[in-house]
């Protein structure tokens, strides 16, 4: 049976949006502020850029790698306990980082502890908004993600002031205290009230992974085995789903039970493997647009964290004051807010697809990164480039995420697709900054690192353009073939116009 919230949001729903907004602001602020600390860590520990930046790469990677596991925990235990534990654990990791004496210890305290803790906070803090809002979900989700830009705006200059006053160790202690506000916000994140709107009993939605005829296993038995396993875990009458219970159905088909008893061990293993593949949503990788998006976000993530981590250090190495260098991240944050707030207008007012606009934004970001080579210690040029990058990155990120996934994959697959999306972002965040740091250690110049980041972004945009051209050609061929065949009204109704919009709209 279906469950819907009593109100679409309601007064308490907007409190949840505010709490999630603040949580994302605190997380983004603490993450991006590490670029300010990077210069001090290098001087204090006497290590190169490549090794010093590993701590932040591990933190960003673990926060996203753990997405599938955190989803399981969120469905079982709910949002509030996970976010509370994550808030306490992340503050503990930041506090312990104030007392480290080596980069290796920093990787453990900040990279591992804070990364795992933020993993407990990030996914559940975003998903709960969708449980309160349906019609206005996009608007509420935009407010939540705006917290990322606010965090980038506020925290880097704040951290620089704290460092000037208390030193880097004292600043980390203060940041740990500020980060504890996540726990206060988590107390607001309670589950919404649900009403039953459909009295038809249904089992949990599953995506069947059909067996082939040669394997001798009937797809119905695969799903039947899955239901039996579910009943063994949760009981025959109740299945747990998220923060509420759903009444299920008992399958009393004795013929299927007899068939299950007669299948061989090999067939049972194959059935379980098919069920596992279905639960992991591996069927999504059969879609060409999904494979393209996963590759694109991996490449872009490599470049994005290079900018956020190394921009301040590059400006300082060009002779710009530390406080002014930190303010560059604030400029990026302000323009990120503008980009995130206006990206929807580009979709609504133009005929272009989300992926095309995302590709164009990605090209501008890549070019702006390469133009940093011509800044020549001119702070005005740095500020203009930071503003352009922040504006178009703010357009790119939401478009290539939930918007393009919903347009190209379909609403029914958004949750599973977004989990794999975050997984590939985590890979990029993990390998990007160390690569740029090692390039700097080898060349003793940031120019090659930023050229590398800019070229990677342009390559990601070219991949999108190639996919659009290929799908345009494929669609024209398909339309030509369809004209030569008789198509009934029923076949026309089955045609997926979403694919036409996503794959043929330039």
Secondary structure, DSSP 8 states (H G I E B T S, - for coil): --EEESSSSHHHHHHHHHHHHHHHHHHHHHHHTHHHHHHHHHHHH---HHHHTHHHHHHHHHHHHTHHHHHHHHHHH-HHHHHHHHHHHHHHHHHHHTT--SHHHHIIIIIIIIHHHHHHHHHHHHHHHHHH-STTHHHHHHHHHHHHHHHHHHHHHHHHHHHHHHHHHHHHHHHHHHHTHHHHHHTT-----EEE---S------------GGGT--HHHHHHHHHHHHHHHH-SSEEEETTEEEE------HHHHHHHHHS-HHHHHHHHHHHHHHHTTGGGGGSHHHHHHHHHHHHHHHHHHHHHHHHHHHHHHTT--HHHHHHHHHHHHHHHHHHHHHHHHHHHHSS--HHHHHHHHHHHHHHHHHGGGG-TT-HHHHHHHHHHHHHHHHHHHHIIIIIHHHHHT-GGGHHHHHHHHHHHHHHHHHHHHHHHHHHHHHHS-SHHHHHHHHHHHHHHHHHHHHHHHHHHHHHHHHHHHHHTS---HHHHHH--HHHHHHHH--
